[in-house]
Amino acid sequence: METFLHTLRRADEGVTGSFDRAFAPAHNPWRHLGALAFLCLVTAMATGIVAYAWYDTSVQGAYASGLRLQNDPLLLGRLLRGLHRYAADACMLLSVLHLLREATRGHYRGVRWYSWLTGIALAGLVWLSGVTGLWLLWDARALFSLSATAEWLRVLPLGADLLVRNVLTPAALNDRFFSLLMFVHIGLPLLLLAGIWIHVQRIALARMWPPKALVLETLAMLAALALLWPAVSMGQADTSRVISVLSLDWFYLFVHPLVQALSAQTVWWMAAGLVAALALMPLLRPAAAARRAVARVDLAHCNGCARCVADCPFGAVSMLARTDLTRHALQASVHSDLCAACGICVGSCPSATPFRSGEAMVSGIDMPDTPIARIRRDLQDKLAALPQSPKMVLFSCRHAADCNARANPTTLVMTLECAAMLPPSFIDYALRLGAAGVLIAGCRAGDCEYRLGDRWVHERLLGLREPHLRASVSRAQVAVQWCGDQITDIDTALADLRAQACQETALKTPISLPA
Amino acid sequence: MAKPFSALVRYSLQCAAYAAFAAVIGYFSTAPPYRQRGENEAVLKLSFSHSGQLRFACRQRDAAELAKLQPNMRSAMDCPRERAAVRVELDMDGQALYRVSADPMGLQKDGAATVYRRLNIPAGTHHFSAGLADAADGLIHYRKELTVDLQAGQVIVIDFVTGSGGFVFTRG
């Protein structure tokens, strides 16, 4: 299973890399699938609200409403209808892609189980919303879908037998049925919005909207599609005739041919099996090596600055009233069930500086599996043990390329859970210990395994976020490479940094530091 | 490190990516076409909701039985609520087309039995015979026969309405 997921992950990295080259990494649509799905949902809702003004909730009026829009001589109706339809289709497709991408990246377990489960439910809601929208057009496709859905539902013990009788004869159908459909079609997207709010509850600084450029380009693409390839109704629904060939919207109506080809019961079992399999995925435990203890607060060293709260990508740290009677008003508290053990909070902690004196180095918040004191000790010992100069230090993220093979007599490789776990003062410290250059390597830009690590590192090094890298540190000796699994990018960055740093350090002499 | 593309190449690739996405959305929103029936087929839909007869007749409780009941439950008549299953036989041109026995709904089996079946049949003139048994004796108490000419794609609905004397044949 792990091998399979690893292969998928590599494939995802490949797709992401390709999109990164065509788009700027920050505008890579493959990285914004969830946000793009949200954009399409909002587009479909906004156009739906306008279209509702033209919609007649009656048996005769429903079909005419669709025609009125599609035949609008000014093309505004065509644009409106096409945007509504294609945004809904895109929303379904993007939701599924978003779900698949998160699955390939293993984002269904650990603290992400909550977003994963709510995401599965949301995908179902998107599907239901779209199907009910197609019924409202009341053309031959709508009649087929409504009948087929009713037939599919019949096998469940829900008393749905009578639903199918609504569409047997013209006399069986009345205007109130369309009022009910409209109520459902408006209610489900509202439920979706509420669901999305729940979906991102355990994520700090959730990226709800794609970058502005992607928003504009996506809307332009949908508008062009709506005008060039208009969404049109089939013939009016006629219960006395069944047309032989239908043009289906396969994003939503794929289930009907499936029921026809297999059986209603089989498709229900398949759907239940798929949902159960997806829902049970969070129970797949990661390899023992990947299981890490959650962050721990040491009150004696916590000054209540709340930087860990600001930086935690999963909202796992909060501030509480002080319990140890010190002069500080607040103290950090870790919610163990929300903590991903990424260590980003350690990187944000002002007490996690290696320049602190004292017998033992203890930070206000720390990772029990890789305490900051051990990182400092390893840095001191291993850097001193490097036999050749110029000495380079490579801090690499465990989720990016495996850099251990790059360790050599001049290069020290230290692997961290996340690049943002490294307090910027460690860069300064490594340079003072005699390193000629420090390279930080991590996941692709915008693709941090822990969501915000690359952003925080970037802002800390630029001095935009605390704790920042001291201004006096020569930037020529520091480099950052967001490369994911592209080890060759790290090689290149390391070689460039080495050349650059050697010039910079030509006149510098390393200082000695107390043990 | 992969050499970055020139701006022209990047914009071209972006346009191609959007065009490909639009093509996928546009195509699968209506295609490939789905065939829901054969070229020369009509559709028959058998659908009704009907309560069968009570399975057991009411009977008088004797004094001993009444004495065993709570005072507020001492009704002189015992009328079981369970209804008989509804059995349908549908023949087309003298051949059995569909047979079904539907149980009454409800925990006490005292509700209506519902039947729904969609069948694709060859277009043309057909003679239909529909029979329904709704009593415990299992005998067909309702029967209706009809000869009808069905065009390709035409729908015929067979309903059962007791108030209308039994089976009702309607063209969709």
Boltz contact constraints between the chains, C-beta under 6 A:
constraints:
  - contact:
      token1: [A, 21]
      token2: [B, 5]
      max_distance: 6.0
  - contact:
      token1: [A, 22]
      token2: [B, 10]
      max_distance: 6.0
  - contact:
      token1: [A, 22]
      token2: [B, 13]
      max_distance: 6.0
  - contact:
      token1: [A, 22]
      token2: [B, 14]
      max_distance: 6.0
  - contact:
      token1: [A, 23]
      token2: [B, 14]
      max_distance: 6.0
  - contact:
      token1: [A, 86]
      token2: [B, 25]
      max_distance: 6.0
  - contact:
      token1: [A, 89]
      token2: [B, 25]
      max_distance: 6.0
  - contact:
      token1: [A, 89]
      token2: [B, 29]
      max_distance: 6.0
  - contact:
      token1: [A, 90]
      token2: [B, 25]
      max_distance: 6.0
  - contact:
      token1: [A, 161]
      token2: [B, 114]
      max_distance: 6.0
  - contact:
      token1: [A, 161]
      token2: [B, 116]
      max_distance: 6.0
  - contact:
      token1: [A, 164]
      token2: [B, 116]
      max_distance: 6.0
  - contact:
      token1: [A, 165]
      token2: [B, 47]
      max_distance: 6.0
  - contact:
      token1: [A, 168]
      token2: [B, 47]
      max_distance: 6.0
  - contact:
      token1: [A, 168]
      token2: [B, 157]
      max_distance: 6.0
  - contact:
      token1: [A, 169]
      token2: [B, 157]
      max_distance: 6.0
  - contact:
      token1: [A, 169]
      token2: [B, 170]
      max_distance: 6.0
  - contact:
      token1: [A, 221]
      token2: [B, 18]
      max_distance: 6.0
  - contact:
      token1: [A, 221]
      token2: [B, 22]
      max_distance: 6.0
  - contact:
      token1: [A, 225]
      token2: [B, 22]
      max_distance: 6.0
  - contact:
      token1: [A, 225]
      token2: [B, 26]
      max_distance: 6.0
  - contact:
      token1: [A, 229]
      token2: [B, 26]
      max_distance: 6.0
  - contact:
      token1: [A, 239]
      token2: [B, 172]
      max_distance: 6.0
  - contact:
      token1: [A, 240]
      token2: [B, 155]
      max_distance: 6.0
  - contact:
      token1: [A, 240]
      token2: [B, 171]
      max_distance: 6.0
  - contact:
      token1: [A, 240]
      token2: [B, 172]
      max_distance: 6.0
  - contact:
      token1: [A, 241]
      token2: [B, 153]
      max_distance: 6.0
  - contact:
      token1: [A, 242]
      token2: [B, 37]
      max_distance: 6.0
  - contact:
      token1: [A, 242]
      token2: [B, 43]
      max_distance: 6.0
  - contact:
      token1: [A, 242]
      token2: [B, 153]
      max_distance: 6.0
  - contact:
      token1: [A, 242]
      token2: [B, 155]
      max_distance: 6.0
  - contact:
      token1: [A, 244]
      token2: [B, 37]
      max_distance: 6.0
  - contact:
      token1: [A, 244]
      token2: [B, 39]
      max_distance: 6.0
  - contact:
      token1: [A, 245]
      token2: [B, 33]
      max_distance: 6.0
  - contact:
      token1: [A, 245]
      token2: [B, 35]
      max_distance: 6.0
  - contact:
      token1: [A, 246]
      token2: [B, 34]
      max_distance: 6.0
  - contact:
      token1: [A, 246]
      token2: [B, 36]
      max_distance: 6.0
  - contact:
      token1: [A, 247]
      token2: [B, 30]
      max_distance: 6.0
  - contact:
      token1: [A, 247]
      token2: [B, 33]
      max_distance: 6.0
  - contact:
      token1: [A, 248]
      token2: [B, 34]
      max_distance: 6.0
  - contact:
      token1: [A, 249]
      token2: [B, 29]
      max_distance: 6.0
  - contact:
      token1: [A, 250]
      token2: [B, 28]
      max_distance: 6.0
  - contact:
      token1: [A, 257]
      token2: [B, 34]
      max_distance: 6.0
  - contact:
      token1: [A, 489]
      token2: [B, 1]
      max_distance: 6.0
  - contact:
      token1: [A, 492]
      token2: [B, 1]
      max_distance: 6.0
